[in-house]
Amino acid sequence: MAPEDAWVKQILSVVAYGPMHKESLLTAYAALDPAVKADTILVITVTDGDDAFIYN
């Protein structure tokens, strides 16, 4: 891999059962120190309870 193609961030993927859980996650994420989340891309997937496909 060329140095200019190196990945410098991490992805934090979270599965949320519903919109209220997503809001809780966003609130908690916003409260984190900016240095902690500077290199993190947060991806939240809201399943509305239809999440069997993730675990099977």
MDAnalysis code that builds the backbone (N, CA, C; Angstrom):
import MDAnalysis as mda
import numpy as np

u = mda.Universe.empty(168, n_residues=56, atom_resindex=np.repeat(np.arange(56), 3), trajectory=True)
u.add_TopologyAttr("name", ["N", "CA", "C"] * 56)
u.add_TopologyAttr("resid", np.arange(1, 57))
u.add_TopologyAttr("resname", ["MET", "ALA", "PRO", "GLU", "ASP", "ALA", "TRP", "VAL", "LYS", "GLN", "ILE", "LEU", "SER", "VAL", "VAL", "ALA", "TYR", "GLY", "PRO", "MET", "HIS", "LYS", "GLU", "SER", "LEU", "LEU", "THR", "ALA", "TYR", "ALA", "ALA", "LEU", "ASP", "PRO", "ALA", "VAL", "LYS", "ALA", "ASP", "THR", "ILE", "LEU", "VAL", "ILE", "THR", "VAL", "THR", "ASP", "GLY", "ASP", "ASP", "ALA", "PHE", "ILE", "TYR", "ASN"])
u.atoms.positions = np.array([
    [0.845, -1.163, 0.000],
    [0.000, 0.000, 0.000],
    [0.896, 1.234, 0.000],
    [0.517, 2.205, -0.786],
    [1.249, 3.466, -0.835],
    [0.949, 4.280, 0.417],
    [1.926, 4.977, 0.967],
    [1.707, 5.768, 2.182],
    [0.535, 6.740, 2.070],
    [0.332, 7.318, 0.911],
    [-0.774, 8.273, 0.755],
    [-2.149, 7.593, 0.780],
    [-2.166, 6.268, 0.651],
    [-3.420, 5.517, 0.714],
    [-3.693, 4.918, 2.092],
    [-2.815, 5.169, 3.036],
    [-2.978, 4.599, 4.378],
    [-4.241, 5.146, 5.037],
    [-4.937, 4.272, 5.738],
    [-6.169, 4.630, 6.448],
    [-5.775, 5.212, 7.792],
    [-6.265, 6.418, 8.111],
    [-5.867, 7.074, 9.360],
    [-7.025, 7.204, 10.340],
    [-8.174, 6.736, 9.963],
    [-9.338, 6.807, 10.848],
    [-9.836, 5.402, 11.152],
    [-10.639, 5.307, 12.181],
    [-11.290, 4.047, 12.512],
    [-12.788, 4.230, 12.366],
    [-13.487, 3.136, 12.110],
    [-14.941, 3.178, 11.988],
    [-15.539, 2.477, 13.202],
    [-16.431, 3.168, 13.879],
    [-17.179, 2.595, 14.995],
    [-18.605, 2.393, 14.503],
    [-18.983, 1.141, 14.327],
    [-20.315, 0.808, 13.833],
    [-21.153, 0.297, 14.996],
    [-22.326, 0.907, 15.192],
    [-23.207, 0.555, 16.298],
    [-24.589, 0.238, 15.735],
    [-25.183, -0.857, 16.211],
    [-26.543, -1.211, 15.832],
    [-27.472, -0.720, 16.936],
    [-28.433, 0.122, 16.564],
    [-29.405, 0.661, 17.516],
    [-30.771, 0.050, 17.225],
    [-31.464, -0.339, 18.278],
    [-32.774, -0.974, 18.130],
    [-33.803, -0.009, 17.557],
    [-33.763, 1.245, 18.000],
    [-34.751, 2.216, 17.540],
    [-34.209, 3.630, 17.588],
    [-35.000, 4.587, 17.107],
    [-34.570, 5.986, 17.059],
    [-34.173, 6.551, 18.419],
    [-34.843, 6.108, 19.491],
    [-34.503, 6.632, 20.812],
    [-33.112, 6.192, 21.235],
    [-32.701, 5.009, 20.811],
    [-31.352, 4.539, 21.111],
    [-30.331, 5.326, 20.294],
    [-30.680, 5.642, 19.063],
    [-29.786, 6.452, 18.229],
    [-29.546, 7.800, 18.881],
    [-30.594, 8.421, 19.381],
    [-30.454, 9.725, 20.028],
    [-29.563, 9.631, 21.263],
    [-29.708, 8.562, 22.031],
    [-28.852, 8.361, 23.207],
    [-27.389, 8.219, 22.797],
    [-27.150, 7.472, 21.730],
    [-25.785, 7.302, 21.239],
    [-25.192, 8.621, 20.765],
    [-25.980, 9.404, 20.041],
    [-25.487, 10.694, 19.557],
    [-25.188, 11.647, 20.705],
    [-26.017, 11.623, 21.738],
    [-25.779, 12.465, 22.912],
    [-24.478, 12.060, 23.599],
    [-24.293, 10.763, 23.785],
    [-23.067, 10.277, 24.425],
    [-21.843, 10.596, 23.574],
    [-21.952, 10.424, 22.272],
    [-20.831, 10.701, 21.373],
    [-20.466, 12.178, 21.401],
    [-21.467, 13.034, 21.430],
    [-21.219, 14.479, 21.463],
    [-20.498, 14.895, 22.737],
    [-20.702, 14.153, 23.820],
    [-20.085, 14.492, 25.102],
    [-18.630, 14.031, 25.204],
    [-18.188, 13.195, 24.281],
    [-16.807, 12.715, 24.323],
    [-15.833, 13.843, 24.024],
    [-14.660, 13.731, 24.595],
    [-13.593, 14.688, 24.320],
    [-13.277, 14.647, 22.821],
    [-13.140, 15.799, 22.187],
    [-12.847, 15.823, 20.747],
    [-11.607, 15.014, 20.364],
    [-10.630, 14.935, 21.242],
    [-9.425, 14.158, 20.941],
    [-9.736, 12.666, 20.836],
    [-10.736, 12.212, 21.575],
    [-11.112, 10.795, 21.548],
    [-11.780, 10.439, 20.227],
    [-12.595, 11.338, 19.702],
    [-13.349, 11.028, 18.485],
    [-12.774, 11.657, 17.217],
    [-11.628, 12.285, 17.328],
    [-11.040, 12.981, 16.178],
    [-10.780, 12.056, 14.995],
    [-10.375, 10.833, 15.272],
    [-10.045, 9.898, 14.200],
    [-11.068, 8.774, 14.070],
    [-12.297, 9.043, 14.514],
    [-13.333, 8.013, 14.490],
    [-14.517, 8.450, 13.637],
    [-14.930, 7.579, 12.756],
    [-16.143, 7.783, 11.974],
    [-17.218, 6.925, 12.626],
    [-18.295, 7.543, 13.081],
    [-19.384, 6.827, 13.741],
    [-20.474, 6.502, 12.725],
    [-20.836, 5.220, 12.656],
    [-21.923, 4.764, 11.793],
    [-22.955, 4.090, 12.692],
    [-24.172, 4.633, 12.717],
    [-25.246, 4.053, 13.519],
    [-26.291, 3.479, 12.571],
    [-26.605, 2.207, 12.748],
    [-27.637, 1.551, 11.962],
    [-28.842, 1.333, 12.865],
    [-29.967, 1.946, 12.522],
    [-31.200, 1.782, 13.293],
    [-32.024, 0.696, 12.620],
    [-32.341, -0.362, 13.375],
    [-33.044, -1.509, 12.794],
    [-34.535, -1.530, 13.097],
    [-34.988, -0.711, 14.014],
    [-36.392, -0.727, 14.448],
    [-36.828, -2.132, 14.861],
    [-35.887, -2.869, 15.443],
    [-36.186, -4.205, 15.939],
    [-36.092, -5.302, 14.908],
    [-35.970, -4.944, 13.645],
    [-35.882, -5.943, 12.574],
    [-34.405, -6.207, 12.291],
    [-33.752, -6.903, 13.225],
    [-32.308, -7.061, 13.128],
    [-31.833, -8.510, 13.038],
    [-32.743, -9.431, 12.813],
    [-32.358, -10.845, 12.735],
    [-31.332, -11.084, 11.633],
    [-31.421, -10.331, 10.552],
    [-30.495, -10.516, 9.434],
    [-29.053, -10.242, 9.837],
    [-28.851, -9.456, 10.865],
    [-27.497, -9.128, 11.311],
    [-26.866, -10.314, 12.035],
    [-27.673, -11.050, 12.763],
    [-27.161, -12.105, 13.632],
    [-27.244, -13.500, 13.027],
    [-27.839, -13.632, 11.878],
    [-27.965, -14.953, 11.245],
    [-27.003, -15.111, 10.105],
])
